[in-house]
Amino acid sequence: MIQMSIPLVPTADGGLLIPAGHVTALLRGLAVDWVEAGGSGEMRGDERTIRELAAVLTELADQVDVECIGFASEANEPETDRPDTPAGEGNGPEGNGPETDHPGTGKPRADDPDTGDQP
């Protein structure tokens, strides 16, 4: 059977969190343990059902990994590359909206396609 310790991380509001890597390791470990126990006769139930249940745990672990990768990617993405960042909140090099000819003035560049001005 699986034996592992899982660290608990306290939050500011008194809650507890478990690191996602430990959760996915636990899910995958349980899946492997179930399949091994089913194959050796230690677990009651037919082997097909045990394998299918183990696959569900593995799939859940995969989903957690994907969500965490997506979250980490968004968190590490610079403000200027985010398509959902409104103008004036980090779009230009100085974070003052669209890229400008004169930093801090807010005047659009002459070749800015949004203004229709072309050099």
N, C-alpha and C positions, 0 to 999 in steps of 0.2 A: 504494500500500500504506500501511497505518497506521504512523505513527510517533508514539509517545508515551512519556513517561517516567513510571514508576510509583514513587512513594516507598515505601521499605521502612521499617517501624517496628519497631525492636528491642524485644523483651520482656525482662523481668527474668530469665527462665530461658534466655536466649540464642537464642530463636526469632525469627522475623521475621514480621511481619504486613503485609498490603497493605490499605489503606483500601478499604472496600466500594464506595464511589463510583467509585474507579478501576477496580475489577474489573468493575462493571456497564458503565462507559463502554467498557472494552476489549471486553467481550462484544458490546455493541451496535455498536461500531465494526467489529469483525470481521464481523458479520452484514451490515452495509451494504457493506463492502469486498467480501465474497464475491458479493453480488448484483450489484454494479457490475462486478466482474471476470467474472462469468458472462455478463452481458449484452453485454460487449464482446468475449467470446471469449478473454479472457486465462486463464480457468480451464477446465480440462477437466471435462467432465461435463455432463449435461443440466440445463437451467435449472430445471426443476421440482425436481430433487434439491437443487440449490444453494439454491433458495428455502426448501425444507423444512428444510435444515440451518441456514440463517440464522434461520428461525423458532424452531428449538430453542435457539439461542444467545440470542435475544431473550427467549424464555420463561424461560430460566435466569436472565437478568439481572433479569427481573420478579420471579422467586421470591426472589432475593437481596434486592431492594428491599423486598419484603413482609416478609421475615424481619427485616430491619434496622429497619423501621418498628415492627414488633411488639416487638422487643427494646428500642428506644428508648422506646416508649410505656410498657412495663413499668418501665423504669429511672427514668422521670420521674414515675411514678404515686406519689402520697403513700401512706405506710404505712397510713393510716386507710382508704383506699379499696380496698385489696387484699382480695378475698374470701378469699384463702388465708392471711391473716395470723392466727396463733393469738391467742386472748385473752391479754392481758398483754404483747403485743409490738407495741404501737403502735395499738391500737384506739381508746382514749379520747383526749380532747384532750391529756392529759399522757403518753400512751403507757403507761398503767397498766391496760389492760384495758378493760372496758365503761365507758361514760361514767358518772361518779359525781356525786352531789350535793356531796360534799366531796372535792375533789381531794387525791389522795395517801392517802385513807383506805381506798379499795377498796370502800366501801359503795355498793351499786347505787342508781341513781336510783329514786324511788318509782314512776315510770311505766315502768320497764324491763320489756319484754315477756318477757324471759328469766326474771325472778324471779316473775312472776305477780302482783306487787304493783301495785295501781292506786291513784292518789290519791283 
